[in-house]
Amino acid sequence: MSRRLWIGGVLGLLALLFGASVWAQVRPTPVNPGVVEWLTAVHEASRRRVYSGTFVVWAGGNMASARLWHVCEGEQQLERVQTLTGVPRSTFRRNDQVVTFFPETRLALAEKRQSLGLFPDFLQSVDSSIAQFYKVRAVGKERVAGFEADVVELSPTDRWRFGYRVWTEQKTGLVVKLQTLNDARQILEQAAFSELQLDPPLDIRQLSQMMDDTAGYRVKTPRMEKTDAAAQGWRVSAVVPGFKPTHCYRRTLEAAAPGAVRDSTLQCIFSDGLASVSLFVNVFDPQRHAQPDQQAMGATHTLTQRKGDWWLTAVGEVPAQTLAAFVQGLERQK
Amino acid sequence: MKNHELVSALVDGELAGSELADTLEWLAHDAQARQIWSDYHVLGEALRSGEAASGTRDRDAAFMQRLQVSLAQEAPGVVVDDAINLIAITPVSTGLNTLKPLKEDAANDAMFRWKLWAGLASLAMVAVIGWQVWLGAGPPSAPALASVEPTGVMLRDPQLDALLAAHRQFAGTSALSMSAGFLQNTAFEEAAR
């Protein structure tokens, strides 16, 4: 897609969205037709550019930063993220294949992240529901990492999800800053490029070689078995509006502490297109599973609760009440 | 009295250039001037801490001498210079409410290095609070929704942490950007999975 067409397209979309939001106030059931197109355009923009930079994330009083390189050639995308804070870690992604290197322990984890590839199709399958639950409006312009960016606010239409403020670089549409907001429009979490280079001279083959070079590392592939809730004996009776089930896996998580029991976990993932929720089901073990609890870090909330012979853990970038509703809605089939 | 005005102006960071240089020169060599200076700082401490700061001129002088001796012994590389040689040309704010970042050393702090040591603890607290306030954004009433985990990224329960990492594998369905969603989740993953 040529740059000029794209700029024209985005400007047109923003104008449409701005107009559409005003129009929507008049209608009893507001529907914003531009949201899906805007999200798809932004999503595609990041896939088709070559860029590198330093990214900083703030969540729950903590800050983490990482260096990022992103190359694409045809349909192939390669990304490398190197953490600059905390445990040294280098993560490579080739389309939906991910390898994470831990230099200190010489461990390499190889896994597949299906969700990243499926997004555009997911948007189409969800049809207009994402537009039903988020309203888009342009809120201005700001400079981020030395680039002029358009600022757009995605406001939730109900209290089951969070809002977002998105900064997209004007020429390329690349997301350069992102904030997650609660219903009081306070910032729960934010991420931004502190410095960014567009179209740097990166070699996809070199990055690909680095990803495949696991010499000296123990390679582990966590096993995950694709399944569905019904096959595992569960059903979702009450659905939180806007969220649809995406995947379900039976997996054995790595022992978190030496000597800890490793048991099989069922993970069911739900998404509304922007936020996602994971429901984990374990067999209840009184020794390991203590009090029901709720915690939060940035926009991510967790909730643990016992349900009969089972221990449920809900995790997601959603308000606590949404997690409670999810746990309530998961029922054991007789 | 003119001297009082000069000291007051110095404390408020309103002196510059030759006036600043002369005042500091005067302070360095005149015991009475130091008393005036000391009085202003006692006043400042009292206002800040709400307690009466004690100390006589003689005790201060003796303390400064002992401090200089021990500094010279502990850190041979540290040169306690004459204040006049360290003066910045442009006024440096030494106002009572100035919070200086740890790394920056105002030119005339060398003369009052002991203040830095006392300030270190309070500055660290300010930095911590500063992050919380910044993240809270919006109105000063705290962000009640986000209950901050004090131990940092790694939650106390390692099992919960493993589930968090497992969730983040898929949380990248975020439409907004492959990179942003992926990064946000990657940046906080823990090695112990």
Interface residues (C-beta under 8 A of the other chain):
Chain A: L39 T40 V42 H43 S46 R47 F55 V57 W58 A59 G60 G61 N62 M63 A64 S65 A66 L68 H70 Q77 E79 V81 T83 T85 G86 V87 R89 T91 R93 T100 F102 E104 T105 L107 L109 E111 R113 Q114 S115 L116 L118 F119 F122 L123 I130 Y164 V166 L174 V175 L178 N182 A184 R185 Q186 I187 L188 E189 A191 T246 H247 R251 L253 E254 A256 A257 A260 T265 Q267 I269 S271 G273 L274 A275 S276 S278 F280 R288 Q295 A296 M297 G298 A299 T300 T302 T304 T313 V315 G316 E317 P319 A320
Chain B: W131 Q132 W134 L135 G136 A137 G138 P139 P143 L145 A146 S147 V148 E149 P150 G152 V153 L155 P158 Q159 L160 D161 A162 L163 L164 A166 H167 Q169 F170 A171 G172 T173 S174 A175 L176 S177 M178 S179 A180 G181 F182 L183 Q184 T186 A187 F188 E189 E190 A191 A192 R193
